[in-house]
Amino acid sequence: MKDWWADRLDTAFFNQVCGNTAQSDTRLTGNQAAVAPDASHQLWAGVAANDQSLGTSDIFKLALIDKCVERAKTLTPAIRPLRDGGREYYVMFLHPYQVTDLRTDATTAGNWFDIQKAAMQGGEVSENPIFTGSLGIYNGVILHQAVRIAQGVHSVNGTAVANARRAAFCGAQGAMIAFGQDNGPEKFTWVEELFDLTAANDNHLVAALAA
């Protein structure tokens, strides 16, 4: 049940930060409907202007990260980076498909090597929890792999676009979660109740989480 709850929170987080409005079940979006990103907060590979226009050649490349950083710094208001050890960083979550695109892209010599080399700079990279599990750093952006990155969303009919994934670029306080008084993910208790569920009067154990 603990694993289930952790997975549920993880799913809700990525549905929210990816603006996955194709998911209408609020149990999977943190009990609050996901909000679609506006035009200023979306970028696409190639010349695509929406998720459904992405083709097989529109893969994730380093140039998209550069464009995200540029957009973050020039927006009004700007997307504020987080700070660690006197340095400023953004964080980007990538789907495994996008990570593979980065690793296998040969159009820019040494691109993935440069990311890994940058991750070793700064002294405390391996110890700071911000960097735990990170893929590396590129242009001040810490890269993390996340399998629950949402699919694309069709701009007309609102359905999921299966061949697209929405990488999430975040600054400081890019997402927040709140719980009611005397409640929270660390305060759930395990409650076991016996129910008579069969005509044969057999007892079946049902597990539930209670606040």
C-alpha positions in Angstrom: 0.0 0.0 0.0 2.9 2.3 0.7 4.2 1.6 -2.8 0.7 2.2 -4.2 0.4 5.6 -2.5 3.9 6.7 -3.6 3.0 5.7 -7.2 -0.3 7.6 -7.0 1.4 10.8 -5.7 4.1 10.5 -8.4 1.4 10.1 -11.1 -0.5 13.1 -9.8 2.6 15.2 -9.8 3.6 14.5 -13.4 0.0 14.9 -14.6 0.0 18.3 -13.1 3.4 19.6 -14.1 2.9 18.2 -17.7 -0.5 19.9 -17.9 -2.1 16.6 -18.8 -5.7 17.7 -19.3 -6.4 14.4 -21.2 -6.5 12.7 -17.8 -10.0 13.6 -16.4 -9.8 11.3 -13.3 -8.9 13.6 -10.5 -7.8 10.6 -8.4 -4.8 10.6 -10.8 -4.2 14.4 -10.7 -4.1 15.1 -7.0 -7.9 15.7 -6.5 -7.6 18.7 -8.7 -8.0 19.0 -12.5 -4.8 19.5 -14.4 -4.3 23.0 -15.9 -3.3 23.3 -19.6 -0.1 25.3 -20.2 -0.5 28.5 -22.1 1.3 29.3 -25.4 4.2 31.0 -23.5 4.9 27.8 -21.6 5.1 25.2 -24.4 7.8 24.4 -26.9 8.0 21.7 -29.5 10.7 19.9 -31.5 11.1 20.8 -35.1 8.5 23.0 -36.7 5.5 21.4 -34.9 3.0 23.9 -33.4 1.1 21.3 -31.2 1.5 17.8 -29.8 -0.4 16.0 -32.6 1.8 17.5 -35.3 5.0 15.9 -33.9 6.5 13.3 -36.3 9.0 10.5 -35.9 11.9 12.9 -36.9 10.9 15.4 -34.1 13.0 13.9 -31.4 14.3 15.4 -28.2 17.6 17.2 -28.6 19.8 19.5 -26.5 18.6 22.5 -28.5 15.2 22.1 -26.8 16.8 22.5 -23.4 18.6 25.7 -24.6 15.3 27.1 -25.8 13.6 26.3 -22.5 16.4 28.1 -20.6 16.1 31.1 -22.9 12.3 31.2 -22.5 12.5 30.8 -18.7 14.9 33.8 -18.5 12.9 36.1 -20.9 9.4 35.4 -19.7 7.5 38.1 -17.8 7.6 37.1 -15.0 10.7 35.0 -15.5 10.9 31.4 -14.2 13.1 31.6 -11.1 15.9 29.0 -10.9 16.7 27.2 -7.6 20.0 28.0 -5.9 22.5 25.6 -4.5 26.1 26.4 -3.4 26.0 29.8 -5.0 24.9 28.3 -8.4 21.5 28.6 -10.1 19.8 25.6 -11.6 16.6 24.5 -13.4 15.3 21.0 -13.3 13.9 19.0 -16.3 12.1 15.7 -16.2 12.4 13.5 -19.3 10.6 10.4 -20.3 12.9 7.3 -21.0 12.1 7.7 -24.8 13.4 11.3 -24.7 16.5 10.1 -22.7 17.2 7.6 -25.4 16.9 10.3 -28.1 19.5 12.4 -26.3 21.9 9.4 -25.8 21.7 8.3 -29.4 21.6 11.6 -31.2 24.7 11.9 -33.2 24.0 15.2 -34.9 25.9 17.1 -32.3 29.4 15.7 -31.5 29.9 14.8 -27.8 26.6 16.0 -26.6 25.8 13.4 -24.0 29.5 13.3 -22.9 29.3 17.0 -22.3 26.3 16.6 -20.1 28.0 13.9 -18.0 31.1 16.0 -17.7 29.1 19.0 -16.5 27.5 16.8 -13.8 30.8 16.2 -12.2 31.5 19.9 -11.8 30.7 21.8 -8.6 32.1 19.6 -5.8 28.9 18.5 -4.0 27.0 17.1 -6.9 27.1 13.5 -5.6 26.0 14.5 -2.1 23.3 17.1 -2.6 19.7 15.5 -2.8 18.8 17.8 -5.6 21.2 15.8 -7.8 20.3 12.3 -6.6 19.5 10.1 -9.5 20.1 12.9 -12.0 21.2 12.1 -15.6 23.6 15.0 -15.7 23.6 18.8 -16.1 23.3 20.8 -19.3 23.3 24.6 -19.6 22.4 24.9 -15.9 19.6 22.3 -16.1 19.6 19.2 -14.0 18.1 16.3 -16.0 16.1 13.6 -14.4 14.4 10.5 -16.0 10.8 9.9 -15.1 8.7 7.1 -16.6 5.4 8.8 -15.7 5.9 11.8 -17.9 2.5 12.4 -19.5 1.6 11.8 -23.2 0.8 14.7 -25.4 -2.6 16.3 -25.5 -4.5 16.9 -28.8 -5.1 20.7 -29.1 -8.5 20.3 -30.7 -10.3 17.3 -29.2 -8.3 17.1 -25.9 -7.4 13.4 -26.2 -4.0 11.8 -25.4 -1.4 11.8 -28.2 0.3 8.5 -27.8 3.4 9.2 -29.9 4.4 12.4 -27.9 5.8 13.0 -24.4 5.7 16.2 -22.5 9.1 16.8 -20.8 8.6 19.1 -17.8 10.9 22.1 -17.2 10.7 23.5 -13.7 12.2 26.3 -11.7 12.1 27.0 -8.0 8.7 26.1 -6.5 7.6 24.7 -9.9 5.0 22.6 -8.1 3.6 22.5 -4.6 1.4 20.0 -2.7 -0.8 20.7 0.4 -2.6 18.5 2.9 -5.3 19.4 5.5 -4.6 19.8 9.2 -3.2 16.7 10.9 -2.9 14.9 7.6 -0.1 14.1 5.1 1.8 11.3 3.4 3.7 10.5 6.5 0.7 10.3 8.8 -1.3 7.6 7.1 -2.0 4.5 9.2 -2.7 0.9 8.3 -6.2 -0.3 9.3 -7.3 -3.9 8.8 -11.0 -4.8 8.8 -12.8 -8.1 8.4 -15.8 -8.2 6.1 -18.2 -11.1 5.5 -18.2 -11.0 1.6 -19.4 -14.4 0.7 -22.5 -16.6 1.1 -20.3 -19.2 2.7 -19.6 -16.7 5.5 -15.8 -16.8 4.9 -13.8 -13.9 6.3 -11.9 -11.9 3.8 -9.2 -9.5 4.8 -9.5 -6.0 3.4 -6.7 -3.5 3.8 -7.4 0.2 3.8 -5.6 3.5 4.4 -7.1 5.8 6.9 -6.0 9.3 7.9 
